Amino acid sequence: MSHAQPHTDRRLPTHPGQHTDRTVLISGASIAGPALALWLHRYGFTPTVVERAPELRTGGYKVDLRGDAIDICARMGVLDDVRARSTGMRGGSYVDDRGRTLAELPAEVFGGREGDDDEIMRGDLARIMYEKTHDRVEYVFGDSIAALDEDADGITVTFASGAVRRFGLVVGADGMHSNTRRLVFGEERRFKRHLGAYISIFSAPNDLALDRWETYHALPGKLVCAYSSSGESDAKNFLVFRAPELAYDHRDTAGQRRLLVDAFEGDGWMVPRMLDNARAAEDFYFDALALITMDRWSKGRVVLLGDAAHCTSPASGQGTGLALTGAYVLAGELAAAHGDHRAAFAAYERVMRPGIALNQRFAERFAEEMTLSSPRKIAVRMWMLRILPHTPWKNLVAKKVREDIQKAARAIPVKDYTAHLVA
């Protein structure tokens, strides 16, 4: 992949009493960053995206797009692309340690989906967002922010490469372990709240010959899963285990693999094979289920977006949707404020915060439900899932699950900013 080359930006003029913060550096090229860049370009801003990785990261797990996120994908013009790359999941099942099916549910119940809700692999969505923006937005791969020096008119950014450039605003869309947040607000430990579990996901051979299906096996304090999605020849292995906060470097993949093996070694079903897969996987992912909670998401000309500001963890099932919604709101409020970052950042937080709080509460509850603590609790859960399709109240249960998920998925009021579009 060709890398965009840094250059010195033309310094924008300023006028007394008016802020025209039209050059925006966005740190992070996953989902939130490119989505923000797309909207900023349409509102007449000049965004630049810097990404530490040497090329676009296309790995990851399947992510839900529900409610507001679907509406925003349609407004961005990417919904048809999302539909074309849908995981197409047909359903899921729970099995015992000998692989015998204990319970089975269709995809709409298993995933709590409703109406136009969809699901896509994170890497596919990242590529869609990049392809939608790369011909109109500058991307700088293989670099990162090393220092920020703000004054009354803008921010001088020093990059790890040694390049120095000038921007009106800086947005940290660089994930739960945000470098931007660390530089401006302080160390991660001040804002991270551990939910008591760790998650690992990676590509693996499709040993179970799964066809758009996910198969789970529950153990006390643990959950393991293998799934395949539409158009993929391989599968994903997904493992969760409860543990107090562990000390490790989030960039030390070898150390993370050791933690995973230590947690699951000796367990049955497909677990030994999954651990072998983890050792070999090139896209190995491991992290805590954790929240990021902050009193404010902006400081001066710097603002945080997505997981950098308010990580809800994979337990919420809403992280990607909230990233898309947050990008839409932040760009829209900057446009509505005619580039006045102080007014825009305040409005962005007012719109987003109540819905973020709801989703973080949802994540806290579900993190515990993912990893039941005893064989008895697991047995009760399996019994309930097994009898559910045969009960007269199955539709009520499914409806209640969907209502809770939809409430979280539509927790952010989506305003109309089309009056400010210029492109």
C-alpha positions as CSV (number, residue, x, y, z in Angstrom):
1,M,0.0,0.0,0.0
2,S,1.4,3.4,-0.8
3,H,1.7,5.8,2.1
4,A,0.7,9.4,2.0
5,Q,3.8,11.6,2.4
6,P,3.7,14.3,5.1
7,H,3.9,17.9,4.0
8,T,3.6,21.3,5.8
9,D,0.0,22.6,5.9
10,R,-0.9,26.1,4.9
11,R,-1.7,28.0,8.0
12,L,-5.3,29.1,8.0
13,P,-6.1,32.7,8.7
14,T,-7.9,33.6,11.9
15,H,-10.3,36.4,12.5
16,P,-11.0,38.2,15.9
17,G,-13.8,36.5,17.7
18,Q,-14.2,33.8,15.1
19,H,-12.5,30.3,14.9
20,T,-12.1,28.7,11.5
21,D,-10.6,25.4,12.6
22,R,-10.8,23.7,9.2
23,T,-7.7,21.6,9.2
24,V,-8.2,18.5,11.4
25,L,-5.6,15.8,12.2
26,I,-7.3,12.5,13.1
27,S,-5.3,9.8,14.9
28,G,-6.5,6.4,14.1
29,A,-7.6,4.7,10.8
30,S,-9.9,2.0,12.1
31,I,-13.7,2.9,12.0
32,A,-14.2,6.2,13.9
33,G,-11.4,8.0,12.2
34,P,-12.3,7.4,8.6
35,A,-16.0,8.0,9.3
36,L,-15.1,11.3,10.8
37,A,-12.9,12.2,7.9
38,L,-15.7,11.4,5.5
39,W,-18.1,13.7,7.2
40,L,-15.6,16.5,7.7
41,H,-14.7,16.5,4.0
42,R,-18.4,16.8,3.2
43,Y,-18.7,19.8,5.5
44,G,-15.7,21.6,3.8
45,F,-13.0,20.7,6.4
46,T,-9.6,19.3,5.4
47,P,-9.0,16.1,7.4
48,T,-5.7,14.2,7.6
49,V,-5.7,10.6,9.1
50,V,-2.5,9.3,10.7
51,E,-2.2,5.6,11.6
52,R,0.6,3.9,13.6
53,A,0.2,0.7,11.6
54,P,2.2,0.5,8.3
55,E,-1.0,-0.3,6.4
56,L,-4.8,-0.6,6.9
57,R,-5.6,-3.1,9.7
58,T,-8.1,-5.5,8.2
59,G,-8.3,-8.2,10.9
60,G,-10.8,-8.4,13.8
61,Y,-14.1,-9.9,14.7
62,K,-17.7,-9.5,13.6
63,V,-19.4,-6.3,14.7
64,D,-23.0,-5.4,15.0
65,L,-24.6,-2.5,13.2
66,R,-27.9,-1.6,14.6
67,G,-30.4,1.2,14.9
68,D,-28.6,4.6,14.5
69,A,-25.6,3.0,13.0
70,I,-27.6,1.6,10.1
71,D,-29.2,5.0,9.5
72,I,-25.8,6.6,9.5
73,C,-24.3,4.0,7.1
74,A,-27.1,4.9,4.7
75,R,-26.4,8.6,5.0
76,M,-22.7,7.9,4.4
77,G,-23.6,6.0,1.3
78,V,-21.9,2.7,2.5
79,L,-25.0,0.7,3.4
80,D,-25.0,-1.3,0.1
81,D,-21.4,-2.1,0.7
82,V,-22.1,-3.3,4.2
83,R,-25.0,-5.5,3.0
84,A,-22.7,-7.0,0.4
85,R,-20.2,-8.0,3.1
86,S,-22.7,-9.1,5.7
87,T,-21.7,-12.1,7.8
88,G,-25.0,-13.8,6.8
89,M,-25.1,-15.7,10.1
90,R,-27.8,-18.4,10.2
91,G,-27.7,-19.1,13.9
92,G,-25.8,-20.5,16.9
93,S,-25.6,-23.3,19.3
94,Y,-24.1,-24.3,22.6
95,V,-22.4,-27.7,23.0
96,D,-21.0,-29.7,25.9
97,D,-17.4,-30.9,26.3
98,R,-18.0,-33.7,23.8
99,G,-19.5,-31.4,21.2
100,R,-23.1,-32.5,21.7
101,T,-25.6,-29.8,21.0
102,L,-27.3,-28.5,24.2
103,A,-29.3,-25.6,22.7
104,E,-29.7,-24.0,19.3
105,L,-31.2,-20.7,18.2
106,P,-31.7,-18.8,14.9
107,A,-29.6,-15.7,14.1
108,E,-32.2,-13.1,14.8
109,V,-32.7,-14.5,18.3
110,F,-29.1,-15.3,19.0
111,G,-27.9,-11.9,17.9
112,G,-30.9,-9.9,19.1
113,R,-31.3,-8.3,15.6
114,E,-34.3,-6.5,14.4
115,G,-35.4,-4.9,11.1
116,D,-32.5,-3.6,9.1
117,D,-29.8,-4.6,11.7
118,D,-26.8,-6.2,10.2
119,E,-23.4,-7.6,11.1
120,I,-20.0,-7.3,9.3
121,M,-16.4,-8.3,10.0
122,R,-14.6,-5.3,11.5
123,G,-11.8,-5.6,8.9
124,D,-14.4,-5.5,6.0
125,L,-16.0,-2.3,7.5
126,A,-12.5,-0.7,7.9
127,R,-11.8,-1.4,4.2
128,I,-15.1,0.0,3.1
129,M,-14.5,3.2,5.1
130,Y,-11.0,3.6,3.7
131,E,-12.0,3.0,0.1
132,K,-14.8,5.6,0.6
133,T,-12.4,8.2,1.7
134,H,-8.8,7.6,0.5
135,D,-9.2,9.6,-2.7
136,R,-10.3,12.7,-0.9
137,V,-8.6,12.4,2.5
138,E,-4.9,12.3,3.2
139,Y,-3.8,9.1,5.0
140,V,-0.4,8.9,6.6
141,F,0.5,5.2,7.6
142,G,3.4,4.1,9.7
143,D,3.5,7.2,11.9
144,S,2.0,8.6,15.1
145,I,1.7,11.7,17.2
146,A,4.8,12.3,19.4
147,A,4.0,15.7,20.8
148,L,1.3,18.4,20.7
149,D,2.0,22.1,21.2
150,E,-1.2,24.2,21.3
151,D,-1.5,28.0,21.1
152,A,-4.3,30.4,20.5
153,D,-4.4,29.7,16.7
154,G,-3.9,26.0,16.4
155,I,-1.7,23.0,17.3
156,T,1.8,22.2,16.2
157,V,2.1,18.4,15.9
158,T,5.4,16.6,16.0
159,F,5.2,13.1,14.6
160,A,7.3,10.1,15.6
161,S,8.9,10.2,12.2
162,G,10.2,13.7,13.0
163,A,7.8,15.6,10.7
164,V,6.3,18.7,12.1
165,R,2.9,20.0,10.9
166,R,0.3,22.5,11.8
167,F,-3.5,21.8,12.3
168,G,-6.5,23.7,13.7
169,L,-7.8,20.6,15.6
170,V,-6.6,17.2,16.7
171,V,-9.0,14.2,17.2
172,G,-7.9,11.1,19.0
173,A,-9.8,8.2,17.4
174,D,-7.1,5.7,18.4
175,G,-8.9,3.2,20.5
176,M,-9.0,2.2,24.2
177,H,-5.3,2.5,24.5
178,S,-5.3,6.0,22.9
179,N,-1.9,7.6,22.5
180,T,-3.7,11.0,22.0
181,R,-5.5,10.6,25.3
182,R,-2.3,9.8,27.1
183,L,-0.5,12.9,25.7
184,V,-3.3,15.3,26.6
185,F,-5.2,13.9,29.5
186,G,-2.8,11.5,31.3
187,E,-2.2,7.8,31.7
188,E,-4.8,5.2,30.8
189,R,-5.1,3.8,34.3
190,R,-6.9,7.1,35.4
191,F,-9.8,6.3,33.0
192,K,-9.9,2.6,32.5
193,R,-12.4,0.5,34.5
194,H,-11.9,-3.3,34.4
195,L,-15.0,-5.4,33.9
196,G,-13.4,-8.5,35.3
197,A,-12.7,-10.4,32.1
198,Y,-10.4,-10.8,29.1
199,I,-11.2,-11.5,25.5
200,S,-9.2,-13.0,22.7
201,I,-10.1,-13.4,19.0
202,F,-8.1,-14.7,16.0
203,S,-8.4,-16.5,12.7
204,A,-8.3,-20.3,12.7
205,P,-9.0,-23.2,10.4
206,N,-12.7,-24.1,10.1
207,D,-12.2,-27.4,11.9
208,L,-15.9,-27.8,12.6
209,A,-16.9,-27.1,9.0
210,L,-19.2,-24.3,10.2
211,D,-21.4,-22.5,7.6
212,R,-22.4,-19.1,8.8
213,W,-22.8,-20.5,12.3
214,E,-21.4,-19.9,15.8
215,T,-20.8,-22.7,18.3
216,Y,-20.2,-21.9,22.0
217,H,-19.0,-24.0,24.9
218,A,-19.4,-22.6,28.4
219,L,-17.1,-23.3,31.3
220,P,-17.1,-21.8,34.8
221,G,-15.8,-18.3,34.4
222,K,-15.0,-18.9,30.7
223,L,-16.7,-19.0,27.3
224,V,-15.2,-20.2,24.0
225,C,-16.6,-20.0,20.5
226,A,-15.8,-20.9,16.9
227,Y,-17.7,-19.2,14.1
228,S,-17.6,-18.8,10.4
229,S,-19.2,-16.0,8.3
230,S,-20.3,-15.6,4.7
231,G,-17.6,-15.7,2.1
232,E,-14.8,-16.8,4.5
233,S,-13.0,-20.1,4.1
234,D,-11.5,-20.0,7.6
235,A,-13.2,-19.4,11.0
236,K,-12.6,-17.2,14.0
237,N,-11.9,-18.5,17.5
238,F,-13.2,-16.4,20.4
239,L,-12.3,-17.0,24.0
240,V,-13.3,-15.1,27.2
241,F,-12.2,-15.7,30.7
242,R,-12.8,-14.0,34.1
243,A,-9.7,-12.6,35.9
244,P,-8.7,-9.7,38.0
245,E,-6.8,-7.0,36.3
246,L,-3.5,-8.4,34.9
247,A,-0.3,-6.6,34.3
248,Y,0.9,-6.9,30.7
249,D,2.0,-4.8,27.8
250,H,-0.9,-4.4,25.3
251,R,1.7,-4.5,22.4
252,D,3.4,-7.7,23.7
253,T,1.6,-10.4,21.7
254,A,3.8,-13.2,23.0
255,G,3.0,-12.3,26.6
256,Q,-0.7,-12.1,25.8
257,R,-0.6,-15.6,24.2
258,R,1.0,-16.9,27.4
259,L,-1.8,-15.4,29.5
260,L,-4.4,-17.0,27.3
261,V,-2.8,-20.4,27.4
262,D,-2.4,-20.2,31.2
263,A,-6.1,-19.4,31.5
264,F,-7.4,-22.3,29.3
265,E,-4.7,-25.0,29.5
266,G,-6.3,-28.3,30.4
267,D,-9.9,-27.4,29.4
268,G,-11.8,-29.7,27.0
269,W,-13.9,-29.6,23.8
270,M,-11.9,-27.8,21.1
271,V,-9.9,-25.7,23.5
272,P,-6.5,-27.4,23.0
273,R,-6.9,-26.9,19.2
274,M,-7.9,-23.3,19.8
275,L,-4.8,-22.7,21.8
276,D,-2.7,-24.1,19.0
277,N,-4.5,-21.8,16.7
278,A,-3.8,-18.8,19.0
279,R,-0.1,-19.6,18.9
280,A,-0.1,-19.6,15.1
281,A,-2.5,-16.7,14.4
282,E,-1.1,-13.7,12.6
283,D,-4.1,-11.6,13.6
284,F,-4.1,-12.6,17.3
285,Y,-6.1,-10.1,19.4
286,F,-6.2,-10.0,23.2
287,D,-7.5,-7.3,25.6
288,A,-9.4,-6.6,28.7
289,L,-13.2,-6.1,28.7
290,A,-13.0,-2.6,30.1
291,L,-14.7,0.8,30.0
292,I,-13.1,4.2,29.5
293,T,-14.9,6.8,31.6
294,M,-13.9,10.4,31.5
295,D,-15.3,13.7,33.0
296,R,-14.6,15.4,29.7
297,W,-13.6,14.3,26.2
298,S,-12.0,17.5,25.0
299,K,-9.2,19.9,26.2
300,G,-8.5,23.0,24.2
301,R,-8.3,22.0,20.5
302,V,-8.0,18.3,21.2
303,V,-11.1,16.0,21.3
304,L,-11.5,12.2,21.7
305,L,-13.8,10.0,19.7
306,G,-15.0,6.4,19.9
307,D,-13.2,4.0,22.3
308,A,-10.6,6.6,23.1
309,A,-13.3,8.7,24.8
310,H,-15.8,6.2,26.1
311,C,-15.0,2.6,25.3
312,T,-18.0,0.4,26.1
313,S,-16.0,-2.9,25.5
314,P,-17.1,-5.7,23.2
315,A,-19.5,-6.7,25.9
316,S,-21.8,-3.9,24.9
317,G,-22.0,-5.1,21.3
318,Q,-22.3,-1.4,20.4
319,G,-18.8,-0.1,20.1
320,T,-18.7,0.1,16.3
321,G,-22.1,1.7,16.1
322,L,-21.2,4.3,18.7
323,A,-18.0,5.0,16.8
324,L,-20.0,5.7,13.6
325,T,-22.6,7.8,15.5
326,G,-20.0,9.7,17.4
327,A,-18.2,10.6,14.2
328,Y,-21.4,11.8,12.6
329,V,-22.3,13.9,15.7
330,L,-18.8,15.4,16.1
331,A,-18.5,16.4,12.5
332,G,-22.0,17.7,12.4
333,E,-21.6,19.9,15.5
334,L,-18.3,21.3,14.1
335,A,-20.1,22.2,10.9
336,A,-23.1,23.7,12.8
337,A,-20.7,25.8,14.9
338,H,-18.9,27.0,11.8
339,G,-15.6,25.6,13.0
340,D,-15.9,27.0,16.6
341,H,-14.3,24.0,18.4
342,R,-15.4,25.2,21.9
343,A,-19.1,25.3,21.0
344,A,-18.9,22.1,18.9
345,F,-17.1,20.0,21.5
346,A,-19.5,21.0,24.2
347,A,-22.5,20.2,21.9
348,Y,-21.0,16.8,20.9
349,E,-20.7,15.8,24.6
350,R,-24.2,16.9,25.4
351,V,-25.6,14.8,22.6
352,M,-23.5,11.7,23.2
353,R,-23.1,11.3,27.0
354,P,-26.5,10.0,28.1
355,G,-26.5,7.3,25.4
356,I,-22.9,6.3,26.3
357,A,-23.8,6.0,29.9
358,L,-26.7,3.7,29.0
359,N,-24.4,1.5,26.8
360,Q,-21.7,1.3,29.5
361,R,-24.3,0.0,32.0
362,F,-25.4,-2.5,29.4
363,A,-21.8,-3.7,29.0
364,E,-21.3,-4.1,32.8
365,R,-24.4,-6.4,33.0
366,F,-23.5,-8.4,29.9
367,A,-19.8,-8.9,30.9
368,E,-21.0,-11.0,33.8
369,E,-23.6,-12.9,31.8
370,M,-20.9,-13.9,29.3
371,T,-18.9,-15.9,31.8
372,L,-21.2,-17.7,34.3
373,S,-19.3,-18.6,37.5
374,S,-20.5,-22.1,38.3
375,P,-21.5,-25.4,36.6
376,R,-24.9,-25.0,38.1
377,K,-25.5,-21.6,36.6
378,I,-24.3,-22.9,33.2
379,A,-26.7,-25.9,33.5
380,V,-29.6,-23.6,34.3
381,R,-28.8,-21.3,31.3
382,M,-28.6,-24.3,28.9
383,W,-31.9,-25.7,30.2
384,M,-33.6,-22.3,29.6
385,L,-32.2,-22.0,26.1
386,R,-33.1,-25.6,25.3
387,I,-36.8,-25.2,26.3
388,L,-37.2,-21.6,25.0
389,P,-38.2,-22.6,21.4
390,H,-40.9,-24.9,22.8
391,T,-42.5,-22.4,25.3
392,P,-45.6,-20.2,24.7
393,W,-43.6,-17.2,25.9
394,K,-40.6,-17.6,23.5
395,N,-41.7,-14.6,21.5
396,L,-42.0,-12.4,24.6
397,V,-38.5,-13.3,25.7
398,A,-37.1,-12.7,22.3
399,K,-39.0,-9.4,22.1
400,K,-37.6,-8.2,25.5
401,V,-34.1,-9.1,24.5
402,R,-34.4,-7.1,21.2
403,E,-36.0,-4.2,23.0
404,D,-33.1,-3.8,25.4
405,I,-30.6,-4.0,22.6
406,Q,-32.5,-1.6,20.4
407,K,-32.8,0.9,23.3
408,A,-29.0,0.8,23.5
409,A,-28.6,1.0,19.7
410,R,-30.8,4.1,19.5
411,A,-29.6,5.8,22.6
412,I,-28.0,8.8,20.8
413,P,-30.4,11.4,19.2
414,V,-29.4,11.6,15.5
415,K,-29.8,15.2,14.4
416,D,-30.0,16.5,10.8
417,Y,-26.9,18.4,9.8
418,T,-27.5,18.3,6.0
419,A,-27.9,22.1,5.8
420,H,-24.1,22.4,6.4
421,L,-23.0,20.0,3.6
422,V,-20.8,21.4,0.9
423,A,-19.5,18.3,-0.8
